[in-house]
Amino acid sequence: MRTFRVSKALRQYVNGVLKRKNVPYQYIEKKGELLIQVEGLSGTQFHKIVQRAKCEKKSLETGSFYITKEESENPAAFTELMQVSGRTSFLVL
């Protein structure tokens, strides 16, 4: 299992992304710091999870739909996000 830091502000959004992707995880608190342990993800893959979580947080706060630049350039990911969200327009974060 790999361990990463997660801000408390992003925790619920990271949870949602990991659940949708069926990635096993657990949170631990160490020396006052919130850490997440995930199975089967590299640092790069976890970074993508965090970027998606940031987009979901910003989307909820603003009412606009945000996606990452990488998602906008990946036809499969883009199509899936648009279908799941039910949105027809987006902003790139």
Biopython code that builds the backbone (N, CA, C, O; Angstrom):
import numpy as np
from Bio.PDB.StructureBuilder import StructureBuilder

atoms = [
    (1, "MET", "N", (0.840, -1.183, 0.000)),
    (1, "MET", "CA", (0.000, 0.000, 0.000)),
    (1, "MET", "C", (0.884, 1.244, 0.000)),
    (1, "MET", "O", (1.913, 1.301, 0.672)),
    (2, "ARG", "N", (0.453, 2.231, -0.769)),
    (2, "ARG", "CA", (1.159, 3.525, -0.806)),
    (2, "ARG", "C", (0.424, 4.493, 0.114)),
    (2, "ARG", "O", (-0.792, 4.403, 0.281)),
    (3, "THR", "N", (1.167, 5.412, 0.704)),
    (3, "THR", "CA", (0.598, 6.397, 1.626)),
    (3, "THR", "C", (0.835, 7.797, 1.073)),
    (3, "THR", "O", (1.929, 8.131, 0.618)),
    (4, "PHE", "N", (-0.239, 8.616, 1.125)),
    (4, "PHE", "CA", (-0.174, 9.986, 0.617)),
    (4, "PHE", "C", (-0.874, 10.922, 1.600)),
    (4, "PHE", "O", (-1.722, 10.497, 2.384)),
    (5, "ARG", "N", (-0.508, 12.193, 1.546)),
    (5, "ARG", "CA", (-1.202, 13.215, 2.336)),
    (5, "ARG", "C", (-2.450, 13.679, 1.593)),
    (5, "ARG", "O", (-2.458, 13.778, 0.366)),
    (6, "VAL", "N", (-3.496, 13.959, 2.350)),
    (6, "VAL", "CA", (-4.730, 14.484, 1.771)),
    (6, "VAL", "C", (-5.228, 15.608, 2.674)),
    (6, "VAL", "O", (-5.317, 15.442, 3.890)),
    (7, "SER", "N", (-5.548, 16.742, 2.078)),
    (7, "SER", "CA", (-6.087, 17.834, 2.891)),
    (7, "SER", "C", (-7.500, 17.478, 3.336)),
    (7, "SER", "O", (-8.225, 16.770, 2.637)),
    (8, "LYS", "N", (-7.875, 17.975, 4.496)),
    (8, "LYS", "CA", (-9.224, 17.704, 5.001)),
    (8, "LYS", "C", (-10.283, 18.285, 4.061)),
    (8, "LYS", "O", (-11.384, 17.744, 3.958)),
    (9, "ALA", "N", (-9.957, 19.375, 3.383)),
    (9, "ALA", "CA", (-10.906, 20.002, 2.457)),
    (9, "ALA", "C", (-11.211, 19.116, 1.247)),
    (9, "ALA", "O", (-12.297, 19.200, 0.673)),
    (10, "LEU", "N", (-10.263, 18.274, 0.865)),
    (10, "LEU", "CA", (-10.462, 17.416, -0.317)),
    (10, "LEU", "C", (-10.872, 15.994, 0.027)),
    (10, "LEU", "O", (-11.207, 15.216, -0.866)),
    (11, "ARG", "N", (-10.851, 15.646, 1.292)),
    (11, "ARG", "CA", (-11.077, 14.257, 1.696)),
    (11, "ARG", "C", (-12.352, 13.665, 1.107)),
    (11, "ARG", "O", (-12.303, 12.588, 0.513)),
    (12, "GLN", "N", (-13.477, 14.329, 1.254)),
    (12, "GLN", "CA", (-14.738, 13.746, 0.766)),
    (12, "GLN", "C", (-14.747, 13.580, -0.751)),
    (12, "GLN", "O", (-15.374, 12.655, -1.266)),
    (13, "TYR", "N", (-14.067, 14.454, -1.463)),
    (13, "TYR", "CA", (-14.024, 14.364, -2.922)),
    (13, "TYR", "C", (-13.096, 13.239, -3.376)),
    (13, "TYR", "O", (-13.396, 12.519, -4.328)),
    (14, "VAL", "N", (-11.964, 13.098, -2.683)),
    (14, "VAL", "CA", (-11.053, 11.989, -2.973)),
    (14, "VAL", "C", (-11.770, 10.668, -2.690)),
    (14, "VAL", "O", (-11.652, 9.718, -3.464)),
    (15, "ASN", "N", (-12.518, 10.607, -1.573)),
    (15, "ASN", "CA", (-13.306, 9.400, -1.255)),
    (15, "ASN", "C", (-14.210, 9.025, -2.418)),
    (15, "ASN", "O", (-14.237, 7.870, -2.843)),
    (16, "GLY", "N", (-14.944, 9.996, -2.928)),
    (16, "GLY", "CA", (-15.884, 9.744, -4.014)),
    (16, "GLY", "C", (-15.216, 9.216, -5.267)),
    (16, "GLY", "O", (-15.716, 8.283, -5.895)),
    (17, "VAL", "N", (-14.090, 9.805, -5.633)),
    (17, "VAL", "CA", (-13.374, 9.365, -6.835)),
    (17, "VAL", "C", (-12.843, 7.945, -6.637)),
    (17, "VAL", "O", (-12.965, 7.107, -7.531)),
    (18, "LEU", "N", (-12.260, 7.676, -5.481)),
    (18, "LEU", "CA", (-11.725, 6.332, -5.225)),
    (18, "LEU", "C", (-12.835, 5.281, -5.212)),
    (18, "LEU", "O", (-12.654, 4.179, -5.730)),
    (19, "LYS", "N", (-13.973, 5.616, -4.628)),
    (19, "LYS", "CA", (-15.105, 4.669, -4.612)),
    (19, "LYS", "C", (-15.580, 4.371, -6.021)),
    (19, "LYS", "O", (-15.825, 3.213, -6.362)),
    (20, "ARG", "N", (-15.713, 5.409, -6.849)),
    (20, "ARG", "CA", (-16.160, 5.201, -8.238)),
    (20, "ARG", "C", (-15.192, 4.329, -9.016)),
    (20, "ARG", "O", (-15.598, 3.568, -9.895)),
    (21, "LYS", "N", (-13.913, 4.440, -8.693)),
    (21, "LYS", "CA", (-12.887, 3.670, -9.398)),
    (21, "LYS", "C", (-12.592, 2.332, -8.714)),
    (21, "LYS", "O", (-11.705, 1.592, -9.139)),
    (22, "ASN", "N", (-13.344, 2.029, -7.650)),
    (22, "ASN", "CA", (-13.184, 0.772, -6.903)),
    (22, "ASN", "C", (-11.747, 0.546, -6.429)),
    (22, "ASN", "O", (-11.205, -0.553, -6.540)),
    (23, "VAL", "N", (-11.146, 1.609, -5.900)),
    (23, "VAL", "CA", (-9.784, 1.532, -5.364)),
    (23, "VAL", "C", (-9.882, 1.394, -3.842)),
    (23, "VAL", "O", (-10.449, 2.264, -3.180)),
    (24, "PRO", "N", (-9.334, 0.307, -3.281)),
    (24, "PRO", "CA", (-9.355, 0.147, -1.823)),
    (24, "PRO", "C", (-8.495, 1.230, -1.153)),
    (24, "PRO", "O", (-7.408, 1.557, -1.628)),
    (25, "TYR", "N", (-9.002, 1.774, -0.046)),
    (25, "TYR", "CA", (-8.259, 2.817, 0.664)),
    (25, "TYR", "C", (-8.656, 2.839, 2.124)),
    (25, "TYR", "O", (-9.696, 2.307, 2.513)),
    (26, "GLN", "N", (-7.814, 3.459, 2.922)),
    (26, "GLN", "CA", (-8.139, 3.726, 4.320)),
    (26, "GLN", "C", (-7.384, 4.970, 4.759)),
    (26, "GLN", "O", (-6.292, 5.257, 4.269)),
    (27, "TYR", "N", (-7.984, 5.707, 5.693)),
    (27, "TYR", "CA", (-7.342, 6.904, 6.224)),
    (27, "TYR", "C", (-6.687, 6.584, 7.555)),
    (27, "TYR", "O", (-7.195, 5.789, 8.346)),
    (28, "ILE", "N", (-5.552, 7.222, 7.784)),
    (28, "ILE", "CA", (-4.893, 7.136, 9.076)),
    (28, "ILE", "C", (-4.447, 8.544, 9.459)),
    (28, "ILE", "O", (-4.164, 9.374, 8.595)),
    (29, "GLU", "N", (-4.389, 8.799, 10.753)),
    (29, "GLU", "CA", (-3.888, 10.091, 11.214)),
    (29, "GLU", "C", (-2.573, 9.837, 11.928)),
    (29, "GLU", "O", (-2.486, 9.007, 12.833)),
    (30, "LYS", "N", (-1.563, 10.559, 11.508)),
    (30, "LYS", "CA", (-0.225, 10.372, 12.064)),
    (30, "LYS", "C", (0.356, 11.735, 12.389)),
    (30, "LYS", "O", (0.557, 12.567, 11.504)),
    (31, "LYS", "N", (0.621, 11.954, 13.665)),
    (31, "LYS", "CA", (1.191, 13.228, 14.122)),
    (31, "LYS", "C", (0.344, 14.416, 13.667)),
    (31, "LYS", "O", (0.879, 15.436, 13.234)),
    (32, "GLY", "N", (-0.967, 14.280, 13.767)),
    (32, "GLY", "CA", (-1.872, 15.359, 13.400)),
    (32, "GLY", "C", (-2.057, 15.556, 11.919)),
    (32, "GLY", "O", (-2.705, 16.513, 11.494)),
    (33, "GLU", "N", (-1.493, 14.659, 11.120)),
    (33, "GLU", "CA", (-1.582, 14.778, 9.659)),
    (33, "GLU", "C", (-2.480, 13.666, 9.119)),
    (33, "GLU", "O", (-2.352, 12.506, 9.511)),
    (34, "LEU", "N", (-3.376, 14.028, 8.229)),
    (34, "LEU", "CA", (-4.290, 13.059, 7.627)),
    (34, "LEU", "C", (-3.609, 12.402, 6.437)),
    (34, "LEU", "O", (-3.195, 13.081, 5.497)),
    (35, "LEU", "N", (-3.494, 11.088, 6.478)),
    (35, "LEU", "CA", (-2.851, 10.332, 5.402)),
    (35, "LEU", "C", (-3.831, 9.304, 4.862)),
    (35, "LEU", "O", (-4.710, 8.824, 5.577)),
    (36, "ILE", "N", (-3.667, 8.981, 3.612)),
    (36, "ILE", "CA", (-4.496, 7.950, 3.002)),
    (36, "ILE", "C", (-3.588, 6.850, 2.491)),
    (36, "ILE", "O", (-2.538, 7.112, 1.905)),
    (37, "GLN", "N", (-4.004, 5.624, 2.720)),
    (37, "GLN", "CA", (-3.291, 4.472, 2.191)),
    (37, "GLN", "C", (-4.143, 3.881, 1.082)),
    (37, "GLN", "O", (-5.312, 3.560, 1.293)),
    (38, "VAL", "N", (-3.560, 3.738, -0.092)),
    (38, "VAL", "CA", (-4.285, 3.190, -1.243)),
    (38, "VAL", "C", (-3.530, 1.989, -1.787)),
    (38, "VAL", "O", (-2.309, 1.883, -1.674)),
    (39, "GLU", "N", (-4.288, 1.109, -2.368)),
    (39, "GLU", "CA", (-3.683, -0.088, -2.929)),
    (39, "GLU", "C", (-3.703, -0.010, -4.447)),
    (39, "GLU", "O", (-4.723, 0.309, -5.058)),
    (40, "GLY", "N", (-2.554, -0.310, -5.043)),
    (40, "GLY", "CA", (-2.487, -0.439, -6.490)),
    (40, "GLY", "C", (-2.385, 0.853, -7.280)),
    (40, "GLY", "O", (-2.627, 0.845, -8.487)),
    (41, "LEU", "N", (-2.033, 1.967, -6.642)),
    (41, "LEU", "CA", (-1.891, 3.239, -7.365)),
    (41, "LEU", "C", (-0.467, 3.764, -7.235)),
    (41, "LEU", "O", (0.138, 3.708, -6.164)),
    (42, "SER", "N", (0.050, 4.271, -8.338)),
    (42, "SER", "CA", (1.344, 4.957, -8.304)),
    (42, "SER", "C", (1.114, 6.396, -7.851)),
    (42, "SER", "O", (-0.027, 6.843, -7.728)),
    (43, "GLY", "N", (2.188, 7.105, -7.607)),
    (43, "GLY", "CA", (2.077, 8.514, -7.241)),
    (43, "GLY", "C", (1.401, 9.324, -8.334)),
    (43, "GLY", "O", (0.602, 10.215, -8.045)),
    (44, "THR", "N", (1.716, 9.020, -9.587)),
    (44, "THR", "CA", (1.108, 9.724, -10.722)),
    (44, "THR", "C", (-0.390, 9.447, -10.792)),
    (44, "THR", "O", (-1.186, 10.355, -11.034)),
    (45, "GLN", "N", (-0.764, 8.208, -10.582)),
    (45, "GLN", "CA", (-2.187, 7.857, -10.628)),
    (45, "GLN", "C", (-2.944, 8.533, -9.493)),
    (45, "GLN", "O", (-4.061, 9.012, -9.688)),
    (46, "PHE", "N", (-2.336, 8.575, -8.298)),
    (46, "PHE", "CA", (-2.997, 9.237, -7.179)),
    (46, "PHE", "C", (-3.124, 10.731, -7.438)),
    (46, "PHE", "O", (-4.129, 11.338, -7.070)),
    (47, "HIS", "N", (-2.123, 11.328, -8.063)),
    (47, "HIS", "CA", (-2.178, 12.748, -8.409)),
    (47, "HIS", "C", (-3.392, 13.024, -9.315)),
    (47, "HIS", "O", (-4.071, 14.038, -9.151)),
    (48, "LYS", "N", (-3.657, 12.128, -10.259)),
    (48, "LYS", "CA", (-4.823, 12.282, -11.140)),
    (48, "LYS", "C", (-6.124, 12.204, -10.348)),
    (48, "LYS", "O", (-7.082, 12.915, -10.652)),
    (49, "ILE", "N", (-6.159, 11.342, -9.335)),
    (49, "ILE", "CA", (-7.332, 11.233, -8.458)),
    (49, "ILE", "C", (-7.556, 12.566, -7.745)),
    (49, "ILE", "O", (-8.683, 13.057, -7.667)),
    (50, "VAL", "N", (-6.477, 13.142, -7.227)),
    (50, "VAL", "CA", (-6.573, 14.417, -6.506)),
    (50, "VAL", "C", (-7.025, 15.539, -7.451)),
    (50, "VAL", "O", (-7.833, 16.384, -7.065)),
    (51, "GLN", "N", (-6.512, 15.549, -8.675)),
    (51, "GLN", "CA", (-6.924, 16.569, -9.649)),
    (51, "GLN", "C", (-8.418, 16.458, -9.955)),
    (51, "GLN", "O", (-9.107, 17.474, -10.044)),
    (52, "ARG", "N", (-8.920, 15.235, -10.117)),
    (52, "ARG", "CA", (-10.353, 15.017, -10.356)),
    (52, "ARG", "C", (-11.148, 15.491, -9.147)),
    (52, "ARG", "O", (-12.196, 16.119, -9.296)),
    (53, "ALA", "N", (-10.644, 15.189, -7.930)),
    (53, "ALA", "CA", (-11.324, 15.621, -6.703)),
    (53, "ALA", "C", (-11.390, 17.145, -6.623)),
    (53, "ALA", "O", (-12.412, 17.700, -6.220)),
    (54, "LYS", "N", (-10.306, 17.825, -7.006)),
    (54, "LYS", "CA", (-10.308, 19.296, -7.010)),
    (54, "LYS", "C", (-11.351, 19.837, -7.975)),
    (54, "LYS", "O", (-12.030, 20.819, -7.676)),
    (55, "CYS", "N", (-11.477, 19.196, -9.134)),
    (55, "CYS", "CA", (-12.484, 19.620, -10.109)),
    (55, "CYS", "C", (-13.891, 19.436, -9.549)),
    (55, "CYS", "O", (-14.752, 20.297, -9.734)),
    (56, "GLU", "N", (-14.124, 18.329, -8.873)),
    (56, "GLU", "CA", (-15.450, 18.084, -8.303)),
    (56, "GLU", "C", (-15.779, 19.089, -7.210)),
    (56, "GLU", "O", (-16.918, 19.542, -7.102)),
    (57, "LYS", "N", (-14.783, 19.439, -6.399)),
    (57, "LYS", "CA", (-14.987, 20.441, -5.348)),
    (57, "LYS", "C", (-15.324, 21.794, -5.967)),
    (57, "LYS", "O", (-16.275, 22.455, -5.549)),
    (58, "LYS", "N", (-14.550, 22.199, -6.956)),
    (58, "LYS", "CA", (-14.781, 23.494, -7.608)),
    (58, "LYS", "C", (-16.133, 23.502, -8.323)),
    (58, "LYS", "O", (-16.830, 24.517, -8.320)),
    (59, "SER", "N", (-16.502, 22.393, -8.927)),
    (59, "SER", "CA", (-17.797, 22.298, -9.608)),
    (59, "SER", "C", (-18.938, 22.502, -8.617)),
    (59, "SER", "O", (-19.901, 23.211, -8.908)),
    (60, "LEU", "N", (-18.827, 21.883, -7.455)),
    (60, "LEU", "CA", (-19.863, 22.025, -6.436)),
    (60, "LEU", "C", (-19.933, 23.456, -5.911)),
    (60, "LEU", "O", (-21.021, 23.982, -5.679)),
    (61, "GLU", "N", (-18.784, 24.078, -5.724)),
    (61, "GLU", "CA", (-18.740, 25.438, -5.185)),
    (61, "GLU", "C", (-19.281, 26.473, -6.167)),
    (61, "GLU", "O", (-19.918, 27.442, -5.756)),
    (62, "THR", "N", (-19.032, 26.275, -7.456)),
    (62, "THR", "CA", (-19.377, 27.299, -8.439)),
    (62, "THR", "C", (-20.636, 27.010, -9.239)),
    (62, "THR", "O", (-21.257, 27.924, -9.782)),
    (63, "GLY", "N", (-21.016, 25.728, -9.314)),
    (63, "GLY", "CA", (-22.166, 25.356, -10.135)),
    (63, "GLY", "C", (-21.787, 25.085, -11.581)),
    (63, "GLY", "O", (-22.623, 24.617, -12.354)),
    (64, "SER", "N", (-20.552, 25.367, -11.965)),
    (64, "SER", "CA", (-20.056, 25.047, -13.303)),
    (64, "SER", "C", (-19.369, 23.696, -13.248)),
    (64, "SER", "O", (-18.933, 23.270, -12.179)),
    (65, "PHE", "N", (-19.263, 23.011, -14.385)),
    (65, "PHE", "CA", (-18.642, 21.692, -14.429)),
    (65, "PHE", "C", (-17.195, 21.820, -14.866)),
    (65, "PHE", "O", (-16.915, 22.323, -15.954)),
    (66, "TYR", "N", (-16.266, 21.365, -14.018)),
    (66, "TYR", "CA", (-14.832, 21.458, -14.291)),
    (66, "TYR", "C", (-14.237, 20.087, -14.587)),
    (66, "TYR", "O", (-14.603, 19.089, -13.967)),
    (67, "ILE", "N", (-13.310, 20.056, -15.549)),
    (67, "ILE", "CA", (-12.531, 18.861, -15.832)),
    (67, "ILE", "C", (-11.066, 19.267, -15.939)),
    (67, "ILE", "O", (-10.749, 20.444, -16.112)),
    (68, "THR", "N", (-10.183, 18.290, -15.836)),
    (68, "THR", "CA", (-8.757, 18.590, -15.960)),
    (68, "THR", "C", (-8.380, 18.701, -17.435)),
    (68, "THR", "O", (-9.110, 18.235, -18.311)),
    (69, "LYS", "N", (-7.248, 19.314, -17.693)),
    (69, "LYS", "CA", (-6.756, 19.432, -19.066)),
    (69, "LYS", "C", (-6.549, 18.044, -19.661)),
    (69, "LYS", "O", (-6.899, 17.793, -20.814)),
    (70, "GLU", "N", (-5.981, 17.156, -18.871)),
    (70, "GLU", "CA", (-5.746, 15.789, -19.348)),
    (70, "GLU", "C", (-7.060, 15.089, -19.708)),
    (70, "GLU", "O", (-7.140, 14.408, -20.730)),
    (71, "GLU", "N", (-8.082, 15.253, -18.878)),
    (71, "GLU", "CA", (-9.389, 14.646, -19.176)),
    (71, "GLU", "C", (-9.986, 15.221, -20.457)),
    (71, "GLU", "O", (-10.617, 14.503, -21.233)),
    (72, "SER", "N", (-9.781, 16.524, -20.673)),
    (72, "SER", "CA", (-10.339, 17.156, -21.870)),
    (72, "SER", "C", (-9.663, 16.652, -23.143)),
    (72, "SER", "O", (-10.242, 16.716, -24.227)),
    (73, "GLU", "N", (-8.431, 16.148, -23.005)),
    (73, "GLU", "CA", (-7.677, 15.671, -24.164)),
    (73, "GLU", "C", (-7.800, 14.159, -24.373)),
    (73, "GLU", "O", (-7.260, 13.621, -25.340)),
    (74, "ASN", "N", (-8.500, 13.479, -23.478)),
    (74, "ASN", "CA", (-8.683, 12.034, -23.571)),
    (74, "ASN", "C", (-10.144, 11.760, -23.947)),
    (74, "ASN", "O", (-11.028, 11.896, -23.102)),
    (75, "PRO", "N", (-10.409, 11.377, -25.202)),
    (75, "PRO", "CA", (-11.796, 11.202, -25.656)),
    (75, "PRO", "C", (-12.624, 10.239, -24.802)),
    (75, "PRO", "O", (-13.797, 10.505, -24.539)),
    (76, "ALA", "N", (-12.033, 9.132, -24.368)),
    (76, "ALA", "CA", (-12.781, 8.162, -23.566)),
    (76, "ALA", "C", (-13.151, 8.747, -22.203)),
    (76, "ALA", "O", (-14.297, 8.640, -21.767)),
    (77, "ALA", "N", (-12.177, 9.366, -21.533)),
    (77, "ALA", "CA", (-12.428, 9.966, -20.224)),
    (77, "ALA", "C", (-13.422, 11.119, -20.345)),
    (77, "ALA", "O", (-14.322, 11.262, -19.517)),
    (78, "PHE", "N", (-13.256, 11.924, -21.364)),
    (78, "PHE", "CA", (-14.135, 13.069, -21.581)),
    (78, "PHE", "C", (-15.583, 12.599, -21.785)),
    (78, "PHE", "O", (-16.503, 13.132, -21.165)),
    (79, "THR", "N", (-15.775, 11.615, -22.642)),
    (79, "THR", "CA", (-17.115, 11.103, -22.922)),
    (79, "THR", "C", (-17.754, 10.531, -21.663)),
    (79, "THR", "O", (-18.926, 10.787, -21.386)),
    (80, "GLU", "N", (-16.986, 9.758, -20.900)),
    (80, "GLU", "CA", (-17.509, 9.169, -19.664)),
    (80, "GLU", "C", (-17.927, 10.246, -18.665)),
    (80, "GLU", "O", (-19.002, 10.158, -18.072)),
    (81, "LEU", "N", (-17.081, 11.262, -18.476)),
    (81, "LEU", "CA", (-17.402, 12.341, -17.539)),
    (81, "LEU", "C", (-18.659, 13.100, -17.963)),
    (81, "LEU", "O", (-19.504, 13.422, -17.128)),
    (82, "MET", "N", (-18.776, 13.378, -19.231)),
    (82, "MET", "CA", (-19.944, 14.124, -19.710)),
    (82, "MET", "C", (-21.221, 13.300, -19.549)),
    (82, "MET", "O", (-22.267, 13.842, -19.190)),
    (83, "GLN", "N", (-21.142, 12.003, -19.810)),
    (83, "GLN", "CA", (-22.321, 11.142, -19.664)),
    (83, "GLN", "C", (-22.726, 10.999, -18.200)),
    (83, "GLN", "O", (-23.905, 11.106, -17.861)),
    (84, "VAL", "N", (-21.742, 10.757, -17.339)),
    (84, "VAL", "CA", (-22.020, 10.570, -15.918)),
    (84, "VAL", "C", (-22.572, 11.846, -15.291)),
    (84, "VAL", "O", (-23.470, 11.796, -14.451)),
    (85, "SER", "N", (-22.031, 12.984, -15.702)),
    (85, "SER", "CA", (-22.444, 14.261, -15.103)),
    (85, "SER", "C", (-23.758, 14.771, -15.678)),
    (85, "SER", "O", (-24.464, 15.542, -15.028)),
    (86, "GLY", "N", (-24.089, 14.343, -16.894)),
    (86, "GLY", "CA", (-25.289, 14.861, -17.548)),
    (86, "GLY", "C", (-25.109, 16.290, -18.047)),
    (86, "GLY", "O", (-26.084, 16.954, -18.396)),
    (87, "ARG", "N", (-23.891, 16.756, -18.080)),
    (87, "ARG", "CA", (-23.607, 18.131, -18.515)),
    (87, "ARG", "C", (-23.294, 18.174, -20.000)),
    (87, "ARG", "O", (-22.887, 17.177, -20.597)),
    (88, "THR", "N", (-23.491, 19.341, -20.580)),
    (88, "THR", "CA", (-23.159, 19.529, -21.991)),
    (88, "THR", "C", (-22.063, 20.563, -22.186)),
    (88, "THR", "O", (-21.578, 20.760, -23.300)),
    (89, "SER", "N", (-21.676, 21.217, -21.110)),
    (89, "SER", "CA", (-20.586, 22.195, -21.204)),
    (89, "SER", "C", (-19.660, 22.017, -20.009)),
    (89, "SER", "O", (-20.038, 21.420, -19.001)),
    (90, "PHE", "N", (-18.438, 22.543, -20.132)),
    (90, "PHE", "CA", (-17.446, 22.351, -19.082)),
    (90, "PHE", "C", (-16.412, 23.470, -19.134)),
    (90, "PHE", "O", (-16.312, 24.208, -20.114)),
    (91, "LEU", "N", (-15.645, 23.572, -18.048)),
    (91, "LEU", "CA", (-14.497, 24.459, -17.955)),
    (91, "LEU", "C", (-13.288, 23.599, -17.609)),
    (91, "LEU", "O", (-13.410, 22.611, -16.884)),
    (92, "VAL", "N", (-12.134, 23.971, -18.121)),
    (92, "VAL", "CA", (-10.911, 23.232, -17.817)),
    (92, "VAL", "C", (-10.200, 23.901, -16.660)),
    (92, "VAL", "O", (-9.945, 25.104, -16.696)),
    (93, "LEU", "N", (-9.877, 23.130, -15.637)),
    (93, "LEU", "CA", (-9.202, 23.649, -14.445)),
    (93, "LEU", "C", (-7.707, 23.529, -14.606)),
    (93, "LEU", "O", (-6.956, 23.913, -13.709)),
]
sb = StructureBuilder()
sb.init_structure("model")
sb.init_model(0)
sb.init_chain("A")
sb.init_seg("    ")
for serial, (resi, resn, name, xyz) in enumerate(atoms, 1):
    if name == "N":
        sb.init_residue(resn, " ", resi, " ")
    sb.init_atom(name, np.array(xyz, "f"), 0.0, 1.0, " ", f" {name:<3s}", serial, name[0])
structure = sb.get_structure()
